[in-house]
């Protein structure tokens, strides 16, 4: 298989470098392996994209809209293999009250439904950790393969002393500030300084 011609790495956001998970789980590995990349937006024609690039395999990084499900469905019809990467855990039906409100308001419900359909059309699904793979299996029955992010780091010894007040950092972006607000409320339930 010619990595450059036979594989197409699909991003469904107009500016993939602005999404941290796209950078680590898609852009870096695609660049390293010299795999062609494409931006597939909600108004794009799935059949036209697949016909134009004519891949044998597509890798779908974090689906940002429902049309990605159509892309996977048509790829299957055309006998193109589909691998889907699930960076976020939208396979969980949220259990806390705050998350239930957001779920039933629509956002999480549609992400859950889209990811479920996408997984059904995929030959393989990828999770970043064993814990994420276990959660996907628990809520859907699908078995995910585990491929960690493409990050190089220097191993450090575990900490043996916790300093107070805690120093907390948040990995996210402006579109998911709701998770920061949710996390802050959880932290405030405990009696410690942060």
N, C-alpha and C positions, 0 to 999 in steps of 0.2 A: 504494500500500500504506500503510495506517495503522499506523505504527510501534507505537502503543500497543495496538492491538487485534489486529493480524495476526501479530505476532512475540512469541514467548515465549522468554525467556532462562532456561535450566535450570541449576540448581546441585544437586549431588547430595551435599551435606554438610549436616548439621543447623545449622551455624553458619558460613555463607559468609564473613562478615567476618573470621573467624579464619584464613582461608587467604589469604596474601599474593597468590598468583597469581589467586585469585578476585576480589580487590579490583581489581587493575590490569587484568585482561583481561576482566572481566565486570561487576562492580558499577559501576565508574566509567563505562564506556561505556554501559551500560544506563540508568543514571541520566541521563547527559547527553542521550541520545537519547529518553528517556521511554519505554523499552521495559519491558513488564511482566516481572516476575521470578517464578520459582517454585522452591521447594525440593522436589526429587524424591528421596525416600529409598528404601532397598532394599525396604521393605514396601509401597510405594505401587503402585497399579494404573495402568499406563501408559495404557491405553485410557480410563480414567475421567478422568485428568488432561487428555489430549488432547481428549476430548469436552467437558469442562467449559470449557476455555479456547478451543477451536476455532481454533487458530492456522493460518496459511498456511505459517509457517516457525518452526522451533525452532532455537535456538543452544544447543549443549551445551558447557558449560565443564567441563574436566577431569573425566572420569568417575571417580567414587570407588567404584563398585560395579557388578556385572554387570547389575543391573536397568536401568541406563542403556542398555545394548545392546538390551534388550527395548523400551524407549521409542522408540529410533531405528527399530527394525524395524517396530513398529506404526505409527509416523509415516509411514514409507514406504508401508505398506499403505493408509493413509488419504490418500495423495497430499499429505502435508505435507512440504515441503522440510526437509532437515536439514543444518546446518552444525555441525561439531565442531571445538573448539579443543583442540589438543594442546600444553599448556604444558610437560609433562615428556617426556623422551625414552624412553618405555617401548616404543619400537619397536626398540630395540637389544637383541640377544641379548648380554648382557655377556660380555666376553672375558677379563677378569682373573680370577684364581683366587677372590679374595674375592667378586667380583660373581657368579661362577658358583655359588658355594655358596648365596648368597641367591636366585639365579635358580631353581636346582633345588629349593630349599626351598619354592618356590611363589610368593612375592610377585611377583617380576618376571615370572615365567612367566605368571601370570594377568593381570597388567596388560598384558603384551604381547598376549596372546590377546584380551582385551577390547577393547583399542585397535584391533587389527586388524579385529575384527568391526564395531566402531563406524565405522571408516573405510569399510568396505564398504557400510554403510547410509547413509553421508553423501553429500549432493550435492556438498559442498565441505568440505575440511579446511583448518584454519588452523594455521600454525606462527609462532613469534615472530621467527625469524631465518632467513637463507638457509642457514646451517649446519644448523639443525634441519630445515629443509625437505629439504635434500640427504640427511641421514641417514634421514629417513622414506622418501624415494624409494629410496635404496639398499637398505633392508631390506624394503620392501613393494611397490615399484613405483608407489605413490600419489604424485601431485604435489600438494603443499600450496601454498596461497596464503600469502603472508607479510604479516602485520599485526603491527607492533610493539606493545608495551604502551602503554597510554594514560597516559604519564607526561610531565609537563612538567619540563624541566630547563634549566639555563643551561649552554651549551657552555663547556668549559674547554680551555685549551691542553694538549697532551700533555706529560707529564712528561719532563724531559731528564736527571734525576739520580735514581738509586735510592738511598734511604737504608737503612742497616742499623741494627738488625735490621729485617726486613720487618714491616710492620703488616698483618695479615690479618684480614679480616672474613668472616663466614659468613652467607649468606642462606638461612635455613631455619627450621624449626620443630621442636618436640619429636618429631613423628611421623617425621621423617626424619633423626634424629641419626646413623643408620648411615652416611649419606653424609659427615657431618662426621668420623666415626671413620675412614672409608676415606680421606678427603682428608688427614687428619693423618698416617696411615701413609705415604701417598705423599710428603708433605713431608719426613718423617723419613728417607726414603731418600737425600736430598741433604744435603750438608755445609754448611749455613748456619743462622744463627740466625733464628728467627721468633717 
